[in-house]
């Protein structure tokens, strides 16, 4: 992250990250947002902002055409363009949160550099209070939960991810991993041994209208459009979650985006975990 003195007046912001676009609107900074990516689809008003490319491939020339005071980026994904922007003397803040608290720190820093620190503090604290309440009410042992992000291979959030932290805070018992990687590839035997009582996957209920493909997605049928029938086979009959009908598709925004709606998702999952 590149430090920006608070005294610099930030009026023209470009967001390269859908969750950060949500944060800007949540913090009341939406009038300063000049451009976003094709994937910045929430809130609804963000869809009307000028586009500077996709989340994975933002376009330097389009970003520079707005003469931004600040560009907000993903540290892990946008390394190259962050360097190009800094070479062009554009101010950049880049984040990759690895825990829920990191999201609040990110919000606070955005408020600070935009000169709105005092104004944003109450709304950030309200989110913190909700997470603290969840943490306190999750002290009893919750169900074993497996969060499936892909099926070939099986990928699940690891201890270095905000998703792992969010699920644990919501009350889930998760697989233990020796690494601190944000995403971990696991084998079927590991899943079977863990025997999850709840299975979560990005997808839709049978008969529910699937979401539109994200721009740039080349998958014939991405996991966000799949139902339980698409991903479950007879092997899964050995798993408690399947036997007890606790296989739940969840919209990607429930837990995939490190922004304000993550807290909503955590609360819904907590209710699911402790009413199984």
C-alpha positions as CSV (number, residue, x, y, z in Angstrom):
1,X,0.0,0.0,0.0
2,X,1.3,3.5,-0.9
3,X,0.7,6.1,1.8
4,X,-1.2,9.2,0.9
5,X,-1.0,12.2,3.2
6,X,-4.5,13.1,4.6
7,X,-4.1,16.7,3.5
8,X,-4.4,15.8,-0.2
9,X,-8.0,16.5,-1.4
10,X,-9.4,13.4,-3.0
11,X,-12.3,14.1,-5.3
12,X,-11.9,11.8,-8.3
13,X,-11.7,8.1,-7.4
14,X,-11.4,5.1,-9.7
15,X,-12.3,1.7,-8.1
16,X,-10.8,-1.5,-9.7
17,X,-12.4,-3.8,-7.2
18,X,-16.2,-4.6,-6.9
19,X,-16.1,-4.9,-3.1
20,X,-14.3,-1.5,-2.8
21,X,-16.9,0.1,-5.0
22,X,-19.5,-1.2,-2.5
23,X,-17.4,0.3,0.3
24,X,-17.3,3.7,-1.3
25,X,-21.0,3.8,-1.6
26,X,-21.5,2.5,1.9
27,X,-19.2,5.2,3.2
28,X,-21.1,8.0,1.4
29,X,-18.2,8.6,-1.1
30,X,-20.2,7.7,-4.2
31,X,-20.2,11.2,-5.7
32,X,-16.4,11.0,-5.9
33,X,-16.5,7.7,-7.9
34,X,-15.6,8.5,-11.5
35,X,-15.0,5.0,-12.9
36,X,-15.4,1.4,-12.0
37,X,-14.9,-2.0,-13.6
38,X,-17.4,-4.1,-15.6
39,X,-17.8,-6.3,-12.5
40,X,-18.8,-3.5,-10.1
41,X,-22.5,-4.3,-10.1
42,X,-23.6,-3.2,-6.6
43,X,-25.2,-1.0,-5.6
44,X,-27.4,-0.6,-8.7
45,X,-26.2,3.0,-9.2
46,X,-22.6,1.8,-9.6
47,X,-23.6,0.1,-12.9
48,X,-24.1,3.6,-14.4
49,X,-20.5,4.7,-13.7
50,X,-18.0,4.8,-16.6
51,X,-16.1,1.6,-17.0
52,X,-12.3,1.2,-17.0
53,X,-12.1,-2.5,-18.0
54,X,-12.8,-5.6,-16.1
55,X,-11.8,-6.6,-12.6
56,X,-9.1,-8.9,-13.9
57,X,-8.0,-6.6,-16.7
58,X,-8.4,-2.9,-16.0
59,X,-7.2,-0.6,-18.8
60,X,-4.4,1.9,-17.9
61,X,-5.4,4.4,-20.7
62,X,-9.0,4.6,-19.5
63,X,-8.0,5.0,-15.9
64,X,-5.6,7.8,-16.8
65,X,-8.2,9.6,-19.0
66,X,-10.1,10.4,-15.8
67,X,-7.1,12.1,-14.2
68,X,-7.9,10.4,-10.9
69,X,-6.8,11.7,-7.5
70,X,-6.9,8.1,-6.2
71,X,-7.1,4.6,-7.6
72,X,-8.2,1.7,-5.3
73,X,-6.9,-1.7,-6.3
74,X,-6.4,-5.3,-5.3
75,X,-2.8,-5.8,-4.1
76,X,-2.7,-9.5,-5.1
77,X,-4.4,-9.1,-8.5
78,X,-3.3,-5.7,-9.7
79,X,0.4,-5.6,-9.1
80,X,1.4,-4.7,-12.6
81,X,-1.1,-1.9,-13.1
82,X,-0.5,-0.6,-9.6
83,X,3.2,-0.2,-10.6
84,X,2.3,1.5,-13.9
85,X,-0.1,3.9,-12.1
86,X,2.6,4.8,-9.6
87,X,5.1,5.3,-12.4
88,X,2.6,7.8,-13.9
89,X,2.5,9.5,-10.4
90,X,-1.1,8.4,-9.7
91,X,-1.9,7.8,-6.1
92,X,-2.9,4.3,-5.3
93,X,-4.2,2.3,-2.3
94,X,-4.1,-1.5,-2.8
95,X,-5.5,-4.1,-0.5
96,X,-6.0,-7.8,-0.1
97,X,-7.8,-8.4,3.2
98,X,-6.9,-11.7,4.9
99,X,-9.4,-11.3,7.8
100,X,-12.6,-9.6,8.6
101,X,-10.9,-6.9,10.7
102,X,-8.7,-6.1,7.7
103,X,-11.9,-4.9,5.9
104,X,-12.6,-2.4,8.7
105,X,-9.1,-1.2,8.6
106,X,-9.4,-0.7,4.8
107,X,-12.6,1.2,5.3
108,X,-11.0,3.4,7.9
109,X,-8.0,4.2,5.7
110,X,-10.2,5.1,2.7
111,X,-12.2,7.4,5.0
112,X,-9.0,9.0,6.3
113,X,-7.4,9.7,2.9
114,X,-10.7,11.1,1.7
115,X,-11.0,13.5,4.6
116,X,-14.1,11.7,6.0
117,X,-12.6,9.9,8.9
118,X,-15.0,11.2,11.5
119,X,-18.0,10.8,9.3
120,X,-17.3,7.1,8.4
121,X,-16.3,6.0,11.9
122,X,-19.8,5.4,13.2
123,X,-20.9,3.2,10.3
124,X,-17.7,1.2,10.5
125,X,-18.1,0.7,14.2
126,X,-21.7,-0.5,13.6
127,X,-20.4,-3.3,11.4
128,X,-17.7,-4.1,14.0
129,X,-20.4,-4.4,16.7
130,X,-22.3,-6.8,14.6
131,X,-19.3,-9.0,14.1
132,X,-18.5,-8.9,17.8
133,X,-22.0,-10.0,18.6
134,X,-21.7,-12.9,16.1
135,X,-18.4,-13.9,17.6
136,X,-19.9,-14.0,21.1
137,X,-22.9,-15.9,20.1
138,X,-20.8,-18.5,18.2
139,X,-18.8,-19.6,21.3
140,X,-20.7,-22.9,21.4
141,X,-19.6,-25.6,19.0
142,X,-21.1,-25.2,15.6
143,X,-21.3,-27.6,12.7
144,X,-18.5,-28.9,10.5
145,X,-18.7,-26.8,7.4
146,X,-17.1,-27.3,4.0
147,X,-17.1,-24.3,1.6
148,X,-16.7,-25.5,-2.0
149,X,-15.3,-22.9,-4.4
150,X,-14.6,-25.3,-7.3
151,X,-15.0,-29.0,-7.9
152,X,-12.2,-30.0,-10.4
153,X,-10.1,-29.7,-8.2
154,X,-11.9,-29.1,-4.9
155,X,-10.8,-25.6,-3.7
156,X,-11.8,-24.2,-0.3
157,X,-10.8,-21.0,1.6
158,X,-7.7,-21.4,3.6
159,X,-6.6,-19.7,6.9
160,X,-5.0,-16.8,4.9
161,X,-8.4,-15.7,3.6
162,X,-11.1,-13.4,4.9
163,X,-13.6,-16.1,3.9
164,X,-12.1,-18.6,6.3
165,X,-12.1,-15.9,9.1
166,X,-15.7,-15.0,8.3
167,X,-17.0,-18.6,8.4
168,X,-15.3,-19.3,11.7
169,X,-16.6,-16.1,13.2
170,X,-20.1,-17.1,12.0
171,X,-19.7,-20.3,14.0
172,X,-18.4,-22.9,11.4
173,X,-16.0,-25.6,12.3
174,X,-13.5,-25.7,9.4
175,X,-10.8,-28.0,8.2
176,X,-7.4,-27.4,9.8
177,X,-4.6,-26.7,7.4
178,X,-0.8,-26.5,8.0
179,X,-0.4,-23.7,5.4
180,X,-1.6,-20.1,5.7
181,X,-2.6,-19.9,2.0
182,X,-5.8,-18.1,1.2
183,X,-7.1,-20.9,-1.0
184,X,-6.4,-24.6,-0.5
185,X,-6.8,-27.6,-2.9
186,X,-8.2,-30.6,-1.0
187,X,-8.8,-34.2,-2.0
188,X,-12.0,-36.2,-1.8
189,X,-10.5,-38.4,1.0
190,X,-9.9,-35.2,3.1
191,X,-13.5,-34.2,2.7
192,X,-14.8,-37.6,3.5
193,X,-12.6,-37.8,6.7
194,X,-13.8,-34.3,7.7
195,X,-17.4,-35.4,7.1
196,X,-18.9,-31.9,6.9
197,X,-22.4,-31.4,8.4
198,X,-23.0,-28.4,6.1
199,X,-21.9,-28.0,2.5
200,X,-21.8,-24.5,1.0
201,X,-21.2,-23.7,-2.6
202,X,-21.7,-20.8,-5.0
203,X,-24.8,-21.7,-6.9
204,X,-28.6,-21.7,-7.2
205,X,-31.5,-23.7,-6.0
206,X,-33.0,-26.1,-8.5
207,X,-35.5,-24.2,-10.6
208,X,-34.1,-20.8,-9.6
209,X,-33.0,-18.4,-12.4
210,X,-29.2,-18.5,-12.6
211,X,-27.2,-15.3,-12.5
212,X,-25.8,-13.9,-15.7
213,X,-22.2,-14.8,-16.5
214,X,-19.6,-12.3,-15.4
215,X,-18.0,-10.5,-18.3
216,X,-14.9,-12.4,-19.4
217,X,-16.1,-15.7,-17.9
218,X,-15.4,-18.5,-20.4
219,X,-16.8,-21.5,-18.4
220,X,-19.6,-23.3,-20.2
221,X,-21.5,-23.5,-16.9
222,X,-19.8,-21.6,-14.1
223,X,-20.2,-22.8,-10.6
224,X,-22.4,-19.8,-9.7
225,X,-25.0,-21.2,-12.1
226,X,-25.0,-24.7,-10.9
227,X,-27.4,-26.6,-8.6
228,X,-26.6,-29.3,-6.0
229,X,-27.5,-31.9,-8.7
230,X,-24.8,-30.5,-10.9
231,X,-22.0,-31.0,-8.3
232,X,-23.1,-33.9,-6.2
233,X,-22.6,-37.6,-7.1
234,X,-23.1,-40.9,-5.3
235,X,-19.8,-40.5,-3.4
236,X,-21.4,-37.7,-1.5
237,X,-24.0,-40.1,0.1
238,X,-21.2,-40.9,2.6
239,X,-21.2,-37.2,3.8
240,X,-23.4,-36.1,6.7
241,X,-24.4,-32.9,4.9
242,X,-25.8,-34.9,2.0
243,X,-27.5,-37.5,4.1
244,X,-29.2,-34.8,6.2
245,X,-30.1,-32.5,3.3
246,X,-27.8,-29.6,4.4
247,X,-26.3,-28.7,1.1
248,X,-26.8,-25.0,0.5
249,X,-26.1,-22.9,-2.6
250,X,-25.3,-19.3,-1.7
251,X,-25.0,-16.3,-3.9
252,X,-21.4,-15.3,-4.5
253,X,-21.9,-11.9,-2.7
254,X,-22.8,-13.7,0.5
255,X,-19.2,-14.4,1.4
256,X,-17.0,-13.8,-1.6
257,X,-16.8,-10.0,-1.5
258,X,-14.9,-8.3,1.4
259,X,-17.3,-5.4,1.9
260,X,-20.4,-4.4,3.9
261,X,-22.6,-7.2,2.6
262,X,-20.2,-9.8,4.0
263,X,-21.5,-9.0,7.5
264,X,-25.1,-9.6,6.2
265,X,-23.9,-13.0,4.8
266,X,-22.1,-13.9,8.0
267,X,-25.3,-13.3,10.0
268,X,-27.4,-15.4,7.6
269,X,-24.8,-18.2,7.8
270,X,-24.7,-18.1,11.5
271,X,-28.5,-18.5,11.6
272,X,-28.1,-21.5,9.2
273,X,-25.3,-23.1,11.2
274,X,-27.1,-22.9,14.6
275,X,-30.5,-24.0,13.3
276,X,-29.4,-27.2,11.6
